[in-house]
Amino acid sequence: MRAPRYGVGVRNRLDAIYLLRSKKYSCPRCKKQSIKRVSSGIWKCKRCGLEIADNAYSLTVKSLR
């Protein structure tokens, strides 16, 4: 999302959010890098099928409670 408008700081923060949103996270159940974002706040492991509700743009769950 590179547009000629707005400041460089805003564009850098937006790029950082897009990177967090699209990267894979490790699953607390099967310990593989297979959790991806399904929608805002919904995360799903493609390997074991675990669904987690957490932050909108990054996953912070370290272990199952």
Buried (B, 14 or more C-beta within 10 A) or exposed (E): EEEEEEEEEEBEEBEEBEEBBEEBBBBBBEEEEBBBBEEEEEBBBEBEEBEBEBBEBBBEBEEEE
